[in-house]
Every structure is written in structure tokens, then in C-alpha cells.
Amino acid sequence: MVYRVNRDPIIDNNKTLRVDRMRVGSFSQRLGFQGTTSAYASGGGPGTPFPSNVTNIIDKFPFSNEANVTDVGDLTKSRYRVASSSSSSHGYTVGGRSGGNPYNNDEIDKFPFSSDGNATDVGDLTEEGMLGAGNSSTTHGYRSGADTPPSADPSGPPISKTIDKFSFASDGNATDVGDLEARFRGGTGASSLTDGYVIGGGTYGPHNPPDFPAISIGVNIRKFPFASDGNSTSVGTLAVSMGFAASNVNSVASGYGVGTLKSPITTNSDIQKFPFANESSSTVVGTLERSGGYLNGASSNNGGYVMGGTFPPYANAREINKFPFVSDGTAVDVGNLTTDGYTRQAPGGHHV
């Protein structure tokens, strides 16, 4: 069958679209999980073990001038080690930790991109927890895995494998829509248009210092579909084990994991990349300006941004590193987050 407009064939018998000229009045559609205007960092901590001081700052900087960072609002509660998501209109900061209690946050905070201002508490996760991986589809935000209270699941160590999902269209609580195939905290979130990825992460270690020697950092790339609720599957492996790295760094075609924290004195600066079309393995394609973990990230159409972080031993930073998607290589320092007296370990990362 041939489809015609004004007697001219638009789709021929071979199902080929034949258009000589197209006029569009306005068009707005994400080609992938990237922003076009600005990046945000929400919350963050000073990074000493079990700190009593954490920030609630929401920072914003334009992609056109990353050095122009401004404090544009506050979260409802100071927290760090959060998961984060972005819709086309709002940033979401979920879970995390405040002060001396490592498990005391299940709130879903939401703040607008269209105007500067404070966040509002719009719902709760199914489990309290920190160090979860954040993902975003075009309609929902996700938090996968987390360091949770021991009472959350008495059958195993206090690490969750739950995949939580919450709606962008209407405020409300998250629902449990599936499980990771193993318990992990500190996984790195990446998002294509169709799937969420949870990369690497750590298994259980004691909560009192030293916090890290019992943690095993993983190499799996896990994937779950946005179109239907369900469990994740392991689809590939990392070139280098990764945990507590920067989430929310994605080009249209590839996911990235940036940096790693394995212990207070063991980190790396690797930028790992895997194609969404073939998740079987990642490759190391560059390095950060310096090694670190407890990072978070944001993405423009052209490049990835890595913000804040922890550097050995527990020396924290507020730098913004940037690297291009079009070519592999070393990231460069393009600016600093605001501090209000705090460094910025494990903030939320967002973009619009």
C-alpha cells in the first residue's frame, strides 16, 4: 500500500519514507538521557566517617559556562550518599544519609528546573537506605540496591537488592518492581532510552571503621527494562572493578562509569564506557584529573560531568570534571561546586 499526501507518495510499497522537505513549528524530545541546558548537584557531605555535618545545597551551572556555579535552593533535609534522577522538568534526590544515622532517609525530594527554588518531599522509597544507584526513564525514576537497616531484610546482610520505581507524572511513594540478582550498594546507574543499568557496586562490609576491608567491588553490568517491571539480568562485565563511582553519565549510545573507591586509600581515576547496543564489556577510555570515589555525575549532549567526591584518605573535593563523548581522553577541571563550609562527597547529580 502507498500512502499519499496531495497525491504525492509519502510511504511507497517498500515501506520507505519519501520526504523532500519537512517543516516543524516546534519540537522537544530527548534523544537520550542527557541535558541540553544545565547540570545540578544536590546535597553532599564532608566525608569523614559518620559525619555530623552534611549540606542541603542545590547547586546549578550552565553547560555553556561550567565555572558559573550558583546555589539555587535547598533540599528538605541535609544528606549525602543519595541516589538521583531527572525528568524533563524536575530533579529528584532520593534516600541517602544525614548525620550520624546511616539509614535514616527514605524521602523522595523533588525540585523544579524551570525556576530556582527549594525541593519538596513528594514521597517515600520502600526502604530507607544510602548508596543506591539512580536511573531515569522518560516517565519514572528508579533507586536500585542500597545500604539499608539490618531490620529491612533479616534473612541477609543489611544491603538491599530492591529496584524501586516512582512516577514523574504524579507525586507519591515508590513501589518495589523487581530485584537485582544480588545485593549491592554503591552501584553506578546508567540509563538508555529503554533500559536501566546498575554497574559494579560493593557487597557487605562492617559499618564501623574501618568500613572498607570486607567490601568486594563487583565487575557486573546489570540491566532491567523500563517497559515492564521485573528483575535485572547480568549482561556484561567491566574492564576494571568499580564501586561508589559517578552515576548519570550517559551519551545517546553509551553508558559510563567514572572513578572508584575501594578503600580509604585505594581509588582509581578510570573512565569506563560500554555501548548500549552491546553491553558485553566495557573499555577504559580515559581518566579523571585525579582518582576518587563517592562521586556523582550529569550529562549534556556533548560530554559527561563528574562532581564532588572523596580522594584518599577521606580528603574530599568540590571540583567539576568534564570529558567529551565524541572522543576518548582525560577529563579536565572546569569549575567548583559551592560549599557553604562543606566539601561535597556523594551529592546527587541531575541535568536538564
Secondary structure, 3 states (H helix, E strand, C coil): CCEEECCEEEECCCCCECCCCCCCCCCCCCCCCCECCEEEEEEEECCCCCCCCCEEEEEEEECCCCCCCEEEEECCCCCECCEEEECCCEEEEECCEECCECCCCCEEEEEECCCCCCCEEEEECCCCCECCEEEECCCEEEEEEEECCHHHCCCCCCEEEEEEEEECCCCCCCEEEEECCCCCECCEEEECCCEEEEECCECCCCCCCCCCCCCCECCEEEEEECCCCCCCEEEEECCCCCCCCECCCECCCEEEEEEEEEECCEEEEEEEEEECCCCCECEEEEECCCCCECCEEEEECCEEEEECCEECCCEECCEEEEEECCCCCCCEEEEECCCCCCCCECCEEEEC
